[in-house]
């Protein structure tokens, strides 16, 4: 069907991009793999030596690694249901007829949080959640809550910002799903029942499933990536209360200078990511 | 009939306004704090009404080097976006128009790049850049930002090229046009909206990025987010200045995001959600 094109032409079109991306996206990974097989400490560079899989052994038996991974999953487990619940609520409101102008404005304001520089979200957190001069304590009726210095509160604060920043994303994804429901089917269902939950459950939900799966996978990947906002807000602290997986790897590699160990952790994280990406592509790009 | 229909509308309106307030309030607080003097910013409890001053902006921009870091961010974001377009547009054309083996693997690779945690690349890139004397240089960030910009450009533009009718190619080929001419003269002008949106995405992602900037730059090529974070040292934090810098960082991305708001969800999901 498509015209025959010589292999040379194809290469000329696609080659530069592939070479470019391989140079910055694959070569470093191979180097990380090499590093992960060595004792490689930035403060003891004279002593770089091959130690096989020892770093991997250390990582896999290291409670700190598993705790950081567990903490990351806890964050996901708390934030994602909130994002889906609130996001679905917002999507359902926006999907209702009427108040067009207000809804357009609401949709535009939803765009703002998810475009905001993550680092700025963290800085905003510092200012707004400050125990003494913070507006959050003021709005809570002059409460005297130590948000940043207390392990549990710091975690709650991270959940708050993650929910603030990404609920709009979930809402807009689900809204896109709701608009896919054929109008006549939805109307027919509404004539049958005035119960919105039944309409959601039996008519709209099938159209929401692809969006929900996308949200589930992408939010998982993004939580594994989460660094900027937490780094600027708590640096993983207090103690290790908010040290999620990417922060832990950064600390091991750049603050404890153990590049070998950090690389092993990074490779393990990469493997988790590849599995996630596989699932994503299997679900969404079957036709490619 | 009219009465029961208007009541839920009130409820709806209140909820919508609440949603907007929640979305916008942090920005309001950021901007107002940036207009407070150091003394006012440290008042407890915080004050809502005060005499605004631009002193924080003046100090941050011209005394603390924020101007330069914004310029660095701008240079880096524009160059990496341009490079991603130059490399990505022909690749997108090939993906949309040619059949070849390994197409699926390429897709998979792009999606994986979207999901990889930047720390995974930051570790080896730091060591490589150190060995090649590339630390604290703009080019380093320009190149490494391709890891997320190139996939997003290729994805969006491929989709756009697919929407250009194939008949046009056919007609041009009968006239003897080469594939390059077909792309440049026929398909590209029609795919411009997609190219523009992908450029906005690449710009936003690069502008917002912190970790690589933190790890790979010191002073010369320091990006604006890294600069903002460096104010966070010490005890008496200059909140007004930090918020002024934050405002300067955030305003351009918010404008771009609003411009591309219709495509934002598509872009963020790599097209899985239309």
Interface residues (C-beta under 8 A of the other chain):
Chain A: X2 X3 X5 X7 X9 X10 X12 X13 X14 X16 X17 X18 X20 X21 X23 X24 X25 X27 X28 X29 X31 X32 X35 X90 X93 X96 X98 X99 X102 X103 X105 X106 X107 X108 X109 X110 X111 X112 X113 X114 X115 X116 X117 X118 X119 X120 X121 X123 X124 X126 X127 X128 X130 X132 X133 X134 X135 X137 X138 X142 X164 X168 X169 X172 X173 X176 X177 X210 X211 X214 X218 X221 X224 X225 X227 X228 X231 X232 X245 X246 X249 X250 X253 X254 X259 X262 X263 X266 X267 X269 X270 X273 X274 X276 X277 X278 X280 X281 X283 X284 X285 X288
Chain B: X9 X12 X13 X15 X16 X17 X19 X20 X22 X23 X24 X26 X27 X29 X30 X33 X41 X42 X43 X44 X45 X46 X83 X86 X87 X88 X90 X91 X93 X94 X95 X97 X98 X99 X100 X103 X104 X106 X107 X108 X109 X111 X112 X113 X114 X115 X116 X117 X118 X119 X120 X121 X122 X123 X124 X125 X126 X127 X128 X143 X144 X146 X147 X150 X151 X154 X166 X169 X170 X173 X179 X183 X204 X207 X208 X209 X210 X211 X214 X215 X225 X228 X229 X232 X237 X239 X242 X243 X246 X249 X250 X253 X254 X256 X257 X258 X261 X264 X265 X268 X269 X272 X273 X274
